[in-house]
């Protein structure tokens, strides 16, 4: 899942981005409201973390623009002021929740999970393909009941394939989904991660072509 963090305090932004990345989220960061809007227009997000006090365009103004433009992305406001006026303003322009700084990171992560669940008819469903089973609620992946020990990127790759089981994903599409906008690797990095993931799948009994290469197009889960 992809999250946009709009926060002008670089220290807070880095701490939050690191915590979110550890939870397998792909994170893009913007330091002002206008930059945040550019990201929203360019990419699809599952959730937006939005500071109230931002340069160029405030968090309140950005949230209002998001809703007036028809976006229904969950928005969680970050505010340094624990006053009912700020909370009411944020909720009135369409924010779904708010957290007051300084905040407890585990609590913030729990709020994020709650907002993401609201947008799903079936929250955190088990994803399955043949003998493969992925549980998003605890990041556990098994094949024929054998546990796979995956890196965050390998887990993200497998989840992406499972959520798009009948689609051939190009390397550029994989990059867009799993790496941040600011610092994407080369497409060759995707090839390396696919190779490593296949190796781990083979060790627990999956066929070598469980992730199939469609030459000249991309990758998909092997049909049949």
N, C-alpha and C positions, 0 to 999 in steps of 0.2 A: 504494500500500500504506500501511496505517495502523500507526503505532508509538506505543506508550504509553511515556513516559519518566517514571519515578518517582525523583526526585532532589531532596533538600532543599537542596543547595548551588545557589543561584540562578545564580551565575557559571558553574558547570559546565553547568547545565541549559540556559542560554541559548546557550552555545558549541555544545553537542551538538545542540540544536534547530535552530540555524542550519545546521550541517553536514548534518543529515538532510534539511532542507527543500531544500537545494541539490541533493540526490540524488533529488528528486521524491517523497520520503515525506511523508505527512501526519502531523504530530506533535501529540499531546496531552501536557500536562505536569501532573504531580501532585507536591506537595511533601511528602506524608507517605503512609504505607502505607494508612491508611483511605480517603483520597481516591483513591488508586490503585485500591482495590477497588471504589469507586463507579463509576469509569470502566469497569473491566472488566465490571461487571454491566450497564452501560448501552450499551456499544458493542462492536463486533467488531474485534479487533486481529489483525494478522499477526505481531507480535512485541512483547515487553515488555522494555525496558531497566530494570533494577531495582537500585537502590543497596542495599547490605547494611544500612548504618546509617541508619535512618529514624525520625522521631518517630511516636508513636501506635501504629504497627504496623511491626515491622522487616521488612527485605527477606526474611529467612529465613521469618518468620511469614507474610508475604504470599504468597510462593512456595508454601509448604505449603498455604495456603488455596486457592490457584489449582488445585493438583493434586488436592486432596481434593474440590473441587467439580466435577471432571471436565473442566476446561479443558485442552486440549492445545497451547495457544499456546506457541511457542518463547520461552524466558526466558533472557536474558543478564544475569548478575549483575555489578555493578560494586562492587569492594571496595577499600578503602584498605589492607588488610592482606594482604601477600604471604606468607601462612602456609598450610600444607597443611590445618590444622584448619578455617579458614574456607571453603576451597575444597571440602573434603569435606562440610561441613555444607550448603553451597549445592547441591551435586550430589545429596546424599542426599534433599533435600526436593523435587527435581524440576527444578532448573535445568539448562539444556542446555549452557551455557558460562559462562565468567567472564573478566573483564578486570580487571587490577590498576591502580589509580590511582597516579600520573598515567599516563594511557595516551596512545598515539599515535592520533590521530583516524583517519588512513587505515587503520591496522590494525583499529580498532574497526569501521569501515565494512565492511571485508573479512569480519570475523567475522559481522556482521549479514547480509551477502549469503549467506554459507555456511549460516547457520541457515535463512534463507528458502528456499534451494534444497532443503534437506532435506525441507521440507514439501510440495514440488511433485514430482509424478511426472515431469513434463517441465520442468526448470528453465529459466526465461527463454525460453519458446517465442516464435518469431516470430508476431506477430499480423497477420492479413491480412484485408482486405475489399475485394473488387474490385481496383482498382489500388493501393490503399493498403497500405503495409507498415510496421509498427512493430516495432523491435527493442529490447526492454527491456534487453538487456545493455549497450547503448551509447547508449540514448535517441535513436536515429536514426529519423526518420520520413520516408518517401518516398511520392510519388504518381506513378505512371508513371515511376519511377526519378528523379524530381525531388525534391531535398531540401527539406523544410519546416523553416523556422527558427521554432520555437515557444517561447513562454514556459513556465515550469514548470507553470502552471495550464492552459494550452492543451494541453500534452502530457498532463497528468493527465486532462483531459476526454476526449481522444481515446482514451487507453488504457482509460478507464472504459467508453466506448461499445463498444470492440472486445471487452472482456471480458464485455459484456452485450449482445451483438449483436442478440438478438431481443427485448429488453426495452425498454419505454418508460420512460425515467428522468425522474421529476419534478424540478423545481428543488430541492425540499427534499431529495430523495435525493442529488442531485449535491452539495449543500452538505454533507450528512452524510459523504460519501465523500472530499471534496477539501479541506475546510477544518477547522481545528482546532476543538475543542468550545468553547474559551474565547472565541474572537473571530470568530464567523462573520459574513460580510457579509450584506446583504439579498439576497433572491431576485433582485432586479433586477441584481445583479452577475453572476449566472449568465447572464442574457440578454445582457449586454455581452460576456462571454467567448465565448459561442456565436457571436455576431455577428462578433467578431474572428477566431475560428477558421474560420468559413465563408469569410471574405474571403481568408484565406491559402490555404485549399484551392482556391478558385476561381482564384487566381493560378497554380496549378500544373496546372490543367486539370480539376479536379473539378466536377461539376455543382452549381448553386446550392443544390439541396436534398439534397446528400450527407448532411447532418445534417438530418433531417426534423422539423418541428414537428407534434406531434399535439395539436391545439388542445384546451385544457382539461385536458390530461394531462401532457405533457412533451415529451421529445425522444428520437429513436432514429436509428440509421443507416438510410438509405433502402433499402428492400427491392427486390431485382430490378434 
